[in-house]
């Protein structure tokens, strides 16, 4: 079979030759991009940095998926940023069953050649022949979408500023899409992603859903009056866990060999290369990332937005940390609109909706937390580094992404509910497998689950407005229907971005 022969056309032709009955085309059975249950979902994997590699492993292990191509503007390099120098390498070694993988090579490795090596090594270990050379490799996602004819879907694991551009291009080609958070790091781009998903009807899957946990116990207490009327939700995180630069880089090092800087920038305004922009540190820049709230808030608050029926906020305000530097022996405060603060608190106000009164949602990062409530003083306890608190007019609940079981506080109040069934403890590996299974089912024509891009509008809008509030230092009044900040007209330019020529959406 020639390399450019469409896999599904081949299967249909073979079946027609072998039988005398009529074959109903798959697009008639399941719509554009439909994948038959008997076929594997073929995936192009876009973004092969450290987190991309981590999430590549369970995808390769899934028997219903075949990774047919990898794509990254970086060929290969050892300058990636991670949270452990050898942790990821050792995880890959264990996964591949190769204790000498990358032996003798220093640094933290990533890039499309590394990704292809992992794909082909793993599939070779599974096919009985010990050999496999079926993974294509691309620097440019546009070339991937144009040339990889046997590809049903893509997974997007790039920096945030490329999410909308790639997702929209893929969906317009009829490809199913699964993508890490955020949908986009601009309000306008997020709306466009959702609208294209609506128009194309491909299967979309927003990965934070995989780790959403359950709000069942919390809602049982709220509906039962255990904390009275819900007034506020506080979510706090110890992020950022990357260097947060307070000034623009002044160094001008050469672009590393093998990195296509133009492709890495994508739609963002042109600027000289700096390692302070790339790899895991991209999250700290307004142009490239979504900050701590986009990094961790999607995990912890996705289920909250859905369960509490949050739509777009009406008001968003931020209290960012301040920083100073010396110039000619004079200390002065740094004001910038290019990088997120070291820490911040963001308050989002949501109007009354069915079943709930007006509710404030508070986000705290950089080590900042809400004031310790009297209930924890009574129990002689403090907040965990990350967590969530639901505040009613008659009580409080502690819960969150990093708390195994929700609980009423103080302890004496929880004892009154000790007979209730405890919430199931989280298992990240099982959560990720559950997400892949749900997406595969949707690709094969099944119903999309609660991870659909179509449901990501409210959380995307709120978080991107939070970034604008940090960026401007202003309280924002938001008119969602007209997509307009009404009280700070100059802030509306941050709802979209200045696109480089040829990259407009």
C-alpha positions in Angstrom: 0.0 0.0 0.0 1.5 3.3 -1.1 2.3 5.8 1.7 -0.1 8.4 0.4 -3.1 6.0 0.0 -5.9 7.0 2.4 -6.2 4.2 5.0 -10.0 4.4 5.1 -10.3 4.3 1.3 -8.2 1.2 1.2 -10.3 -0.5 3.8 -13.5 0.4 2.0 -12.2 -0.9 -1.4 -11.0 -4.2 0.1 -14.3 -4.8 1.8 -16.2 -4.1 -1.5 -14.0 -6.6 -3.4 -14.6 -9.3 -0.8 -18.4 -9.0 -0.6 -21.3 -8.5 -2.8 -23.4 -6.1 -0.7 -23.4 -2.3 -0.7 -21.1 -0.5 1.7 -22.6 2.7 3.2 -19.9 5.4 3.4 -18.8 6.2 6.9 -19.5 9.9 6.5 -23.1 9.0 5.9 -23.2 6.9 9.1 -21.4 9.2 11.4 -20.9 12.7 9.9 -17.7 14.4 8.8 -14.6 12.9 10.2 -16.4 9.8 11.5 -14.1 6.9 12.5 -15.6 3.4 12.4 -15.5 1.4 15.7 -13.3 -1.2 14.0 -10.6 1.4 13.1 -8.1 3.0 15.4 -8.2 6.8 15.7 -5.1 8.1 14.0 -3.6 11.1 15.7 -1.1 13.8 14.8 0.6 14.8 18.0 1.5 18.6 18.0 3.9 19.8 20.7 6.6 17.5 22.0 8.1 19.3 25.0 8.2 17.9 28.5 4.5 17.9 29.2 3.8 16.8 25.6 6.0 13.8 26.2 4.4 13.0 29.5 1.0 12.8 27.9 2.2 11.0 24.8 2.9 7.9 26.9 -0.7 7.0 27.9 -1.9 7.9 24.4 0.6 5.4 22.9 -0.6 2.8 25.3 -4.3 3.2 24.3 -5.2 0.4 21.9 -7.8 2.4 20.1 -5.3 5.2 19.1 -2.4 5.2 16.6 0.0 8.1 16.7 0.9 8.5 13.0 2.9 11.8 13.2 4.6 14.2 15.6 5.0 18.0 15.0 7.1 20.6 16.8 9.0 23.6 15.5 12.0 22.3 17.5 13.9 19.4 16.0 15.6 18.3 19.2 17.4 19.9 22.1 18.4 19.4 25.7 17.4 22.8 27.1 13.9 22.1 28.2 12.6 23.1 31.7 11.1 20.6 34.0 10.5 19.9 37.7 13.0 17.1 38.0 16.2 16.7 36.1 15.9 13.0 35.4 12.2 12.3 36.3 10.8 12.4 32.8 13.7 10.5 31.3 13.3 7.8 33.8 9.5 7.6 33.2 10.2 7.2 29.5 12.8 4.5 30.1 10.3 2.6 32.2 7.6 3.0 29.6 9.8 1.8 26.7 11.5 -0.9 28.7 14.9 0.6 27.8 17.1 1.4 30.8 19.7 3.1 28.5 17.3 5.5 26.7 19.3 8.8 26.2 22.2 7.3 28.1 25.2 9.6 28.0 23.2 12.7 27.0 23.0 15.6 29.5 20.1 18.0 30.0 16.3 17.7 29.6 15.4 16.6 26.1 12.5 17.3 23.9 11.5 18.1 20.3 10.0 16.3 17.3 12.9 13.8 16.8 12.6 12.8 20.5 8.9 12.4 20.1 9.2 10.2 17.0 11.8 8.1 18.7 9.5 7.4 21.6 6.6 6.6 19.2 8.5 4.2 17.0 10.4 2.5 19.8 7.2 1.8 21.7 5.3 0.5 18.7 8.3 -1.7 17.7 8.2 -3.3 21.1 4.5 -4.1 20.7 4.2 -5.4 17.1 6.2 -8.6 17.5 8.6 -7.7 14.7 10.8 -5.4 16.8 10.8 -2.8 14.1 8.5 0.2 13.3 9.1 3.2 11.1 5.5 4.5 10.7 5.7 7.9 12.4 6.0 11.0 10.2 7.6 14.1 11.5 6.8 17.8 10.8 8.0 21.2 12.0 4.9 23.1 10.7 1.4 22.1 11.8 0.1 23.5 8.6 2.2 21.0 6.6 1.0 18.2 8.9 -2.6 19.1 8.2 -2.1 19.3 4.5 0.1 16.2 3.9 -0.9 13.6 6.6 -3.8 12.1 4.7 -4.3 9.1 7.1 -4.9 11.3 10.1 -8.3 11.5 11.9 -7.4 13.8 14.8 -4.8 15.9 16.5 -3.7 16.5 20.1 -2.4 20.0 20.8 0.3 20.4 23.5 1.9 23.7 22.4 2.3 27.0 24.3 -1.0 28.7 24.9 -0.7 31.4 22.2 -0.9 28.7 19.5 -3.9 26.8 20.8 -6.6 28.7 18.9 -4.6 29.0 15.6 -3.9 25.2 15.5 -7.3 24.1 16.7 -9.2 26.2 14.2 -7.0 25.1 11.3 -7.4 21.4 12.3 -11.2 21.6 12.8 -11.6 23.3 9.4 -9.8 20.3 7.9 -12.3 18.0 9.5 -10.0 16.7 12.2 -11.1 15.8 15.7 -9.2 17.8 18.4 -8.1 17.2 21.9 -6.3 20.0 23.6 -4.7 21.1 26.8 -5.8 24.2 28.7 -6.6 26.9 27.8 -8.8 26.9 24.7 -7.1 30.2 23.9 -5.3 33.0 25.8 -7.6 35.7 24.3 -11.3 36.1 24.7 -11.9 36.7 21.0 -9.9 33.6 20.0 -11.7 31.4 22.5 -15.0 32.4 21.0 -13.7 31.7 17.5 -12.5 28.2 18.6 -15.9 27.4 20.0 -17.8 28.7 17.0 -15.7 26.6 14.6 -16.2 23.6 16.8 -20.0 24.3 16.5 -19.9 24.6 12.8 -17.6 21.7 11.9 -19.2 19.3 14.4 -15.9 17.4 14.9 -15.3 15.6 18.2 -13.6 18.0 20.6 -12.1 17.3 24.0 -10.8 19.8 26.6 -8.3 17.9 28.7 -8.9 19.6 32.1 -12.2 17.7 32.2 -10.2 14.5 32.7 -9.2 15.7 36.2 -12.4 17.4 37.3 -13.4 15.2 40.2 -16.9 15.3 41.6 -19.0 18.1 43.1 -21.7 15.6 44.3 -20.9 15.8 48.0 -20.4 19.5 48.0 -23.7 20.1 46.2 -25.5 17.7 48.6 -24.3 19.8 51.5 -25.2 23.1 49.8 -28.6 22.0 48.7 -29.2 20.5 52.2 -28.5 23.9 53.8 -25.3 22.8 55.6 -23.6 26.2 54.8 -26.7 28.3 54.1 -26.8 30.3 51.0 -23.6 30.1 48.9 -21.9 33.5 48.7 -18.4 32.9 47.4 -15.9 30.3 46.2 -12.1 30.7 46.9 -9.5 28.8 44.9 -5.8 29.1 45.7 -2.6 27.7 44.1 1.1 27.8 44.8 1.7 28.6 41.2 3.8 30.0 39.5 6.3 27.1 39.7 8.4 28.7 36.9 10.7 31.7 36.8 8.4 34.8 36.5 10.4 37.6 34.7 9.6 41.1 35.7 11.3 42.9 32.8 11.8 42.1 29.1 14.9 40.1 28.2 17.8 42.2 27.0 20.1 39.4 26.0 20.2 38.4 22.3 21.5 34.8 22.1 21.4 33.1 18.7 18.4 30.9 18.0 19.3 27.3 19.0 20.1 25.0 16.1 17.0 23.1 15.0 14.5 25.6 16.4 12.3 27.4 13.9 11.7 30.6 15.9 9.2 31.9 13.3 7.0 28.9 13.7 7.3 29.0 17.5 6.1 32.6 17.5 3.2 31.8 15.2 0.6 34.6 15.5 2.5 36.6 18.1 4.2 39.9 17.4 7.8 39.4 16.1 10.6 39.8 18.6 14.2 38.4 19.1 14.6 34.9 20.4 15.2 34.5 24.2 15.2 31.4 26.3 13.1 33.4 28.8 10.1 33.0 26.4 10.3 29.3 25.5 9.6 25.9 27.1 7.8 25.9 30.5 8.4 29.6 31.2 6.1 30.8 28.4 3.1 30.8 30.8 4.4 33.9 32.5 4.0 36.2 29.5 0.7 37.7 28.4 1.6 37.2 24.8 2.3 33.5 25.1 0.6 32.1 28.2 -2.4 32.4 30.5 -0.7 32.7 33.8 -1.3 30.6 36.9 -5.0 30.8 36.6 -5.0 29.2 33.2 -2.4 26.6 34.3 -4.2 25.3 37.4 -7.6 27.0 37.5 -9.0 24.9 34.6 -8.3 21.7 36.6 -9.9 22.8 39.8 -12.7 25.1 38.5 -14.0 23.4 35.4 -16.5 21.3 37.4 -17.3 24.3 39.6 -18.3 26.4 36.5 -20.4 23.6 35.2 -22.1 22.7 38.5 -22.7 26.2 39.8 -24.0 27.3 36.3 -21.5 30.2 36.0 -21.9 32.1 32.8 -19.6 35.1 32.0 -18.7 37.3 35.0 -20.1 40.8 35.1 -17.2 42.3 37.0 -13.5 41.3 37.2 -10.8 42.9 39.3 -7.3 41.9 40.3 -4.9 42.8 43.0 -1.4 41.9 41.6 1.8 41.9 43.6 4.2 44.8 43.1 7.9 44.7 42.3 10.8 47.2 42.4 14.2 47.6 40.8 17.1 50.0 40.9 18.1 52.3 38.1 21.1 54.6 38.7 20.7 53.9 42.5 17.1 55.0 42.5 14.4 52.5 43.4 11.2 52.5 41.4 8.2 50.3 41.0 7.9 48.2 37.8 4.8 48.7 35.8 4.4 46.4 32.8 1.8 45.0 30.5 3.9 42.1 29.2 4.3 39.6 32.1 2.1 38.3 34.8 2.8 39.3 38.5 4.6 37.1 40.9 1.3 36.7 42.8 -2.2 38.0 42.5 -5.8 37.8 43.7 -8.6 38.0 41.1 -12.2 38.5 42.0 -14.9 37.6 39.5 -18.6 38.5 40.3 -21.3 36.4 38.8 -25.0 37.4 38.9 -27.8 35.3 40.3 -28.9 32.3 38.2 -31.2 29.3 38.5 -30.7 27.8 42.0 -28.1 30.3 43.1 -27.8 33.9 44.2 -25.0 36.3 43.3 -21.7 34.6 43.8 -18.1 35.8 44.0 -15.3 33.6 42.7 -11.8 34.4 44.1 -8.6 33.2 42.6 -5.3 33.4 44.6 -1.9 32.4 43.4 1.8 32.9 44.1 1.3 31.7 47.7 -1.6 34.1 48.4 -4.6 32.6 50.1 -7.9 33.9 51.6 -7.9 34.9 55.2 -7.9 31.9 57.6 -11.5 31.4 58.7 -12.5 31.1 62.3 -13.5 27.5 61.7 -9.8 26.5 61.0 -8.6 28.5 64.0 -11.1 26.4 66.1 -9.5 23.2 64.7 -6.0 24.6 65.1 -5.4 24.0 61.3 -4.2 26.0 58.4 -4.9 25.9 54.6 -3.1 23.4 52.4 -0.8 24.9 49.7 -3.6 24.5 47.1 -7.3 24.1 47.7 -10.8 25.5 47.5 -13.3 26.8 50.0 -17.1 27.3 49.5 -18.4 30.0 51.7 -22.1 30.2 52.7 -23.8 32.6 55.1 -24.0 29.7 57.7 -20.8 27.7 57.1 -17.9 26.6 54.9 -16.7 23.6 52.9 -13.0 22.8 52.1 -12.5 20.9 48.9 -10.4 21.2 45.7 -8.2 19.6 43.2 -5.5 18.6 45.8 -7.8 17.7 48.6 -8.8 14.0 48.6 -12.2 14.5 50.3 -14.4 17.6 50.8 -15.2 18.4 54.4 -17.3 20.7 56.4 -15.5 22.9 58.9 -15.0 23.0 61.9 -14.5 19.3 62.6 -17.5 19.2 65.0 -19.8 20.1 62.1 -18.3 17.4 59.9 -18.9 14.8 62.6 -22.6 15.4 62.2 -22.3 14.0 58.7 -19.8 11.2 59.4 -22.3 8.6 58.2 -22.2 9.9 54.6 -20.3 8.0 52.0 -16.8 9.6 51.4 -15.9 10.9 48.0 -13.8 8.6 45.8 -10.1 9.5 45.9 -8.5 10.8 42.8 -6.2 8.8 40.5 -4.6 10.9 37.8 -3.7 7.9 35.6 -7.2 6.6 35.6 -8.6 10.1 34.9 -6.4 10.5 31.9 -7.4 7.1 30.5 -11.0 8.0 31.1 -10.6 11.2 29.1 -9.0 9.3 26.2 -11.7 6.7 26.2 -14.4 9.4 26.1 -12.7 11.3 23.2 -12.2 8.1 21.1 -15.9 7.3 21.6 -16.8 10.8 20.3 -14.5 10.4 17.3 -16.3 7.2 16.4 -19.6 9.0 16.3 -20.7 8.8 19.9 -22.1 11.7 21.9 -19.6 14.3 23.1 -19.2 14.4 26.8 -18.8 17.4 29.2 -15.3 18.0 27.8 -16.6 19.5 24.6 -15.2 22.8 23.5 -18.8 24.0 23.2 -19.0 24.1 27.0 -15.7 26.0 27.6 -17.0 29.5 26.9 -17.7 30.7 30.5 -14.4 29.5 32.1 -12.3 30.8 29.1 -13.9 34.2 29.2 -13.5 34.6 32.9 -9.9 33.5 33.0 -8.9 35.7 30.1 -10.6 38.7 31.6 -8.7 38.0 34.8 -5.5 38.3 32.8 -6.6 41.6 31.4 -7.5 42.9 35.0 -4.0 42.0 36.1 -2.5 43.6 33.0 -4.3 46.9 33.4 -4.7 47.1 37.1 -8.3 48.1 36.6 -11.7 46.8 37.7 -13.5 45.7 34.5 -17.2 45.8 33.8 -18.0 43.1 31.2 -20.7 43.2 28.6 -20.6 39.6 27.4 -23.3 39.9 24.8 -21.4 42.6 22.9 -17.9 41.3 23.9 -16.9 44.7 25.3 -15.3 46.1 28.5 -17.6 49.0 29.1 -15.8 51.1 31.7 -12.1 50.9 30.5 -12.3 51.3 26.7 -8.5 51.1 26.3 -8.5 47.5 27.8 -10.6 46.2 24.9 -7.5 45.8 22.7 -6.4 42.9 25.0 -9.5 40.9 24.0 -7.6 39.9 20.9 -4.0 40.2 19.7 -2.0 42.0 17.1 -1.4 39.3 14.5 1.6 38.9 12.4 0.9 39.0 8.7 -0.3 35.7 7.4 -1.4 34.4 10.9 -4.7 36.2 11.2 -7.7 34.2 12.3 
